Amino acid sequence: MKIGELANATGTKVETVRYYEKIGLLTPPARTLANYRDYGSEHLARLSFIRRARDLGFTLEAVRELLTLSDNKAQSCEAVDGIARVHLTDIDRKVRDLKSLGLELSRVLGSCSNGTVAECKIIETLAPRGKAFV
């Protein structure tokens, strides 16, 4: 399949497919006689894996490690578990940060008097501490 077909099949931009090839996450495909990239089912499976992992928030480096590990099916999945645990810790931190942000926004919105922007508690909260917002 051509690059556009692969991109469409996985919901990936063509530029992203090329980038993944450039950084080595996807192996370069064979070329047709007309010099078009000719992707196979292994490219589709690998790119689908990359997309799913990225959609779940894994970093490119973690995806690279997961792909390397998945290339050796006989090994223990202990390293995969370690990568997933690190990612889960990061997710938990982000959830805490978002909850804190939600509470702060609720507090600020609750104190909003619908006055002028000069008196706006939201602008005041977002401005650097001790600095006037210009």
Secondary structure, 3 states (H helix, E strand, C coil): CCHHHHHHHHCCCHHHHHHHHHCCCCCCCEECCCCCEECCHHHHHHHHHHHHHHHCCCCHHHHHHHHHHHCCCCCCCHHHHHHHHHHHHHHHHHHHHHHHHHHHHHHHHHCCCCCCHHHCHHHHHHCCCCCCCC
